[in-house]
Amino acid sequence: MPELPEVEGVVRLIRPVAAGKVIRDVFVSDTIRLSKEGGKEAIIKRMEADAFIDSLIGAEIVRVDRRSKYIYFQMKKDNEFLLVNHLGMSGAWFFVDSLLSIQEEKFRRHVHVVLTLDDGNLLAYADIRRFGEMRVLNEEGDFPPLLLMAPEPFDDGALEHFLDMSESPKYKNKPIKEVIMDGRVISGCGNIYATEALFRMKIHPNRKAGRISRLRKTQLFEAIATILLESIEAGGSTISDYRNINGESGQMQNRFGMYGKKQCTACGSMTKSLQIGGRTSVYCPSCQK
């Protein structure tokens, strides 16, 4: 699943090519239309396909921002509104002059939304597994989970928020891995970067948050922020399906110390794994305590 660095990479590339452009046409795939006819909510949430199209045609993309793992398209038509996108497990945006320009056939076959801009270029959204989401909102509060997100990990106050939340009754008895993957505690840190940060800090992923000192948790938070920044600079991580809008893969996976490893890169021990918060957590039984 794309995490904060991958989403940030997409936003940084979409922003200069889309901001200030007007959407002249919108395509929604038959797959999405049929899913809605069957009572499902694939990708486009809480809105029929035709209403989604009507809301976007003629709208200007004023600004493109990121909040945690969400892409915010700030739109303006008669009034200002938001198009909010979560990439899910395999969502990807492509900026192309034709769908034939999407090089990988697996993405080309799964294009579900296409925004035609007034310069003739296309912003095409492909989603192989269709776990991504798009929501047209009058304001952020129309989708309450957005208001519960923690501060950005690079912002003032984010560390204190993390420490306060991790020491609260709701979180102190939970495994630290589960705590740091919770977007209400730290924004944008999923399984990949939580695994890497805990490995760098030599903390066992199943250790209870309340059994880690405030100093160690401060250092852990700083390690998470550092790893996220490193990944942004490396273009994110491509494990399977992440691509940026030019179809390029990230490079952070080449720097992993623990995620996906069968042998510890520090001591050579065989790694182990366990399920925490519904995700597989890989760790070194020798290094991480």
Secondary structure, DSSP 8 states (H G I E B T S, - for coil): ---HHHHHHHHHHHHHHHTT-BEEEEEE-HHHHHHHHTT---EE-SS-HHHHHHHHTT-EEEEEEEETTEEEEEEESSSEEEEEEE-TTTEEEEEESSGGG---HHHHTTEEEEEEETTS-EEEEEESS---EEEEESSGGGSGGGGG----TTSTTHHHHHHHHHTSTTTTTSBHHHHHT-TTTSTT--HHHHHHHHHHHT--TTSBGGGS-HHHHHHHHHHHHHHHHHHHHTT---SSS---TTS---SGGGG-SSTT-SB-TTT--B-EEEEETTEEEEE-TTT--
